[in-house]
Amino acid sequence: MAEHYELGPNRSQGLVDVLDRILDKGLMIAGDIRIRLADVELLTIQIRLLVCSIDKAQEIGMDWWKTDPRLSTEARDLMAGGDLGEIGRKLDEVSQRLQTLERAQLKKG
């Protein structure tokens, strides 16, 4: 990637130069949209967009794609058979036990 950028009226910025700069340095866009009616918040949308290279993202500590099972086969395999899979099975078991206790409580009441 380019280390030095010439700016000014004599320098024409091409698309490649602009993309090179954005991917090297990163570009962050953040915004919030809130819809309220009579002081009651009906809808909140938070938009966060980060455009940068994978190297830059890892440098700033963003590597969520490695652990997202929709994007990573390693994460998918971990969810299915690793520690997270075991946690999911235990949560299902606890949920079933809770439902059984709730039904028993309703029958008593």
Buried (B, 14 or more C-beta within 10 A) or exposed (E): EEEEEEEEEEEEEEEEBEEBBBBBEBEEEEEEEEEEEEEEEEEEEEEEEEEBBEEBBEEEEEEEEEEEBEEBEEBEEBBEEEEBEEEEEEEEEEEEEEEEEEEEEEEEE
